[in-house]
Amino acid sequence: MRIHQIDALRGFALFGILVVNIFVFHAPYAHYGPFYYQFEGLNLSVIEHTIFLFVGKFMFIYAFLFGYSFWMQYEKVEEKSVFRQF
């Protein structure tokens, strides 16, 4: 049984990860700072706010949902006692 709310949150987290990675796809990580901080005004403000709002948060959400989904699967199988200890 799929839980659509978890799927929606996972899709939202993947979108956030994509937004963060767009910067990395454009410029190599070694040139990340020098390239993006040469901008001024509104462009620099948009870049800084995007980095502040997105970096780390969406990766955490995605990792949390992955672990939670794995735990739900484990609990469901444990009810059927399919897992055995050796």
C-alpha positions, 0 to 999 in steps of 0.5 A: 500500500502506497502512502501518497503523502510520503510520495508527495513529500519525497517529490518535493524533496527531490525538487529541492535537491535539483534546485541546489544541484543546478548551481553545481551542474553549471560550475564545478564545485572548485569554482563554485564560490568565485563564480557565483559571488562575482554577481551583484545586486538582485542576482547575488541576493537570489543565489544567497537566498536559494543556497540558504533555504535549500542546501541541507534541508531537502537532502535531510527531508529525502534521507529521512523519508527514505529511512522512514519508508524502510522502517515501515517496510520492516515493521510490515514484514516483522508482523508476518515474522518473515525475518529470522534471527540466525 
